[in-house]
Amino acid sequence: MGNRILMIAILINLSLRCFGQGYMNYDYLFSSSFKDQEGNKHGSGNLQKISGRYTIPVSKRLNERNQPTAWGMLLSTSYGIMDNVGEAQALNPDRILNVGLTASHLRPLSERWSLLASLGCGIYASPDEVRWQSLLVNGAFIFAYRLHENLSIGVGGGVTNSYGVPIIIPMLYLTWRTNWRYKVSIDMVDALKVQVATQIASKIQLELNALEMDGMAAVMRMDGKDKIYSSAMITSDLIASYRVFGKASFYAGIGGVWMRSSFITDRTLKSFFKTLSERKNMDEYIFAPSFRASVGFRYGF
């Protein structure tokens, strides 16, 4: 048994060295009150979340301007465990499983313009309610313009069948990075993230995630209808990472969850447009701010 575990560890290490980058993360969001839009309390709850992501480069070639044309695969997964009390238990699932596989493509169109495209599918459901309807297709296409070596902006669209029929949602794209002593990065690709990092020792890095958006979703069957449960969160945290070898590091962080929403709507195109125009009149609940702690392992970042 010990030899088998050692062999698995060696294979994982070799695969990480040969391919792209990835991480495994555990989050604990401390319990907080669960309130409606008028501020009335409907119970409370916490959240434990185990998530991971692994990117595998498939191919890459450079043109005469040293611009890459690349293909890649992304495997992402997250598993949420909610311990809610009161009405919060009835209005939120106990477990959420999100797992997806996405193919991505980068292609230069000119000296400054590039096309970024992705297409994938995944399971978004409670683990005990996985059905064909839980399989959601997601994609995106972005036309990005490089303003500076470290700054790119763009526009495009996201494709999803979360509301039954495929729809295209407008998307904005922004990446900005610096190489100063304090490395600043702003990414608005699939979600917004603002980070400042600095090296305080040869193997220790300190990071401040000033603002990060994340979320989970699930297709649910309620009252004989397919519905979409979605939870979005806005967090900040301070992370210390320790590099154990090469590009591999362990990290731990502590911070706050400033907003964690809970929202259920019918899985119809009509409901999608209703959420855009009448959001204030719909049943949306929010967990009060709470503390957050996390630990994890990452490679290649």
N, C-alpha and C positions, 0 to 999 in steps of 0.2 A: 504493500500500500504506500509506504513512504517513497519507494522508488518511482511509483506511478505519479505521485504528487510532484516529485522533483522533475520528472520528465515533462509534465504539463507546464510547470513553471519555466523550464528551459525553452519549450516551444513558444510559450507566450512571449518570452523575452526576445527570441529570435524574430518572431513575427513583428513585434514592435520595432525592432531595429531595421527590418527589411522594408516596412511599409510606412504608413503615414503617422497620424497623431490621434490620440484619444484620451479619454479620462473616465474615471468612475468616481461618483460623488454621493455622499449621504448628507441630507439636510434634515434638520429638526426645527420646525416652526412652533414656538411655544404657544400654549393655549391663549385664546383671546375671545372676547364677546362677539357674537354673531348678530348683526343688526340689519334692519331694513332701511330704506331710503329716508324714512322719517326719524331714524335713530332709536326705534323701539327694539329692545333686546329679544332675541329668539333662541337663546341657548349660547353655547360656546364650543370651541373645539381647537385641536392642534393638528399638525400635519407632519408626517414623516415621509420623506421622498428619497428614493434611490434612483439615480439616473446615470446614464453612460452614453458615450458617443465615440465612434471610431471611424476615421476617414482613411480610405485606401486609395492612393493614386493608381489609376489604371494605365494611363499613357500621358506623355508630355513631349512636345517638340517645340523648338524655337524657330521663329522666322528670321529674315535678314535684319530686322530691327530689334532682335533679341526679345520679342514678345512671345509668351507661351500660348500654345493651343493645348488644352488639357482636358482629360476625362477623369472622373473619380466616382467613387461610391461612398455613401455615408450610411452607416448603421447607427440608429439612435433608439434609446429606450428609456422609459421612466416608469416607476411604480410608486404610486402614492397611497399611503395608509392614513386614513382620517379617524380620529377618536373624538367624536362629537357627542354632545349631550343636549337634551331638550329638542326643540323643533329643528335645530341644526342637523340632528341625526336623520330626520326625515327628508330634509331639503338638500342633503349632500350624500353621494355614494360613500360607502365605507372604504372601497378600494377603487383605484383607477389604474389601468394599464394602457400605456401609449408606447407602441413600438413600430418603427418604420424603416424602410430601405429606400434610399434616394440616389438616383444617378445625376451627376452634375457635369456641366460642360462650360468651358471658358474659351472664347475665340476672339482674337483681335479683328476689328473691322477697318481700322485705319491707325494712324500714328497715335491718336488719343482716344478713339472710341473702341469699346469692347462689348461683346455680348456675353452675358452670364445666363445660363438656363439650367433648370433642374426639373426632374419629374420623378415622382415616387408614390408609394402607397404604404399604408400602415393600419394597424389595429388600434382603435380608440374606443375603449369600453371598460366596464367593470369586468374583472376576470371571470366571474360566473355568468356573464351575459354576452359572451363573445358570439356574434352571428355574422352572416354575410353583410348585414347592414352596418356592422362595425368597421368594415373595410373602407377607408377613405382614401381618395386620390388627391395628391397635392402637387402643385408645380409652380414654377415661376419663370419669368423672362425679364431681364434687366438690361437696358442699354446704358452703359456706364461711360462717363467722360472723365478722363484724368486731367484735373486742373493743375496738379503739381505732382512731384514724385511721390509724396506721401498723402495726397488728397484726391479722392475721386467721388463724384456724385452721379446720380442716375435716376431714371424713371422706368417703370415697367408695369407688369401686372402679375398677380398671383392667381392661380387656378385651383379651385377646390370644389368638391361635391358634398361638402358638409351639410348643405341644405337641400340635398336630394338630387338636384340637377346641377351640372357643372356651371360655375359662374366665374367671372374674371373680376378681381378686386384690384384697384390701382395701388401701386407700391412706389415708395421712395427709397433711394439707396444712397448711403453715405459711409465712407470710411476715411479716417484721418489718423495718422500715427506720427509720433516724433521719435527721434533717437537721442534725445538729451539725457542728462543724468536721471531726470525723472521722465520716464516714458509715458506719454499720454496717448490713449487710443479712444476713438469714438467710432462705434459700429452701429449702423442701422441697416441690417440685412434682413434676417428673419425676426429680429427684435432689437430694441435699443439697449446699448451697453456703453457706459462711460467709465473708463478705468485709468488710474495712475499707478505706476509701478516703479520701484527703485531697488537696486542691488545694495544690500547693507553689509554683506559679507560674500566671500567667494562662492558659498553654496546656499546662501539665504537671501530670499527676495521678499519684499514687503509690497503688498498690493492693496489699493483702495478701490473697490468697486463703488463709485459714487452713486451710480444709478444703473439698475439692471432690471429688465422686464422678462418675465417667464410665464408659463401657464400650462394647463393640462385640459384635456377635453375627453368626452365620452358620449357615445351614442347609447341612449337609454330607451326602454319601452315603458311608457307610463300612460295609463288610462286608454290602452289600446292604440296608442299613437307612438311613432318614433319621434324622439326629442333629442336635442343636443344640450348636454351639460358642459359648460365652460367655466374655467377658473383662471383668472389672470392675477398676477402679483407683481408688485414693484418693491424691490429690495435694495439695500446697501449693506456692505460688510467690509471688514478689514481682514486680510488674509496673509498669513506667513507661510511660505513654502520652503522646503529643504530639498535640494538636489542630491539624490542618493548615488546616481551614476549617469553619465552622458546627459541625455535629455529627459531623464525620468526624475520625478519629484513627488514627495508627499506634501500635503498642505492641510491647514486647519484655519478656520475663520469664525468670526462672531460679528453680528450686526443686527439690523432691524428689518422688519417687514412692514412697510408703510401702508400697503394696500393689498388685500387679497379678496377678490370678488367671487361671487357664486351666482350663476345665471343659467336658467333653463328656458329653452324656447322650442317651439315646434320645428321639426326638420322639413321646412317648406320654404320656397322662394318668397312667398308672401311674408313669412316671419322674418326673413333676412332684411327685407326693406322696412319692416315695421321696427326692427331694432335700431335702424339708422335714424328713423324719423320720430319715433315715440319712445325712446329709451327711458325717459323719466317716468313714463306711465306703466312700465313693465316691472315684473317681480325680480328685482335685482337686490341681492344681499351682499354685505361686506363684513369681513372679519376686522375687528379693531386692530390697530398696530400692535406688534409683538416683537419679541426677540427671536433671533435666528442663530443657529450654530451649524457648522458644516465641517466635514473632513473628507479627504479624497486623495486620489492618485492620478497623475497625468503624465503623458509622454509626448514629447515633440513640441510643446508650447514654449 
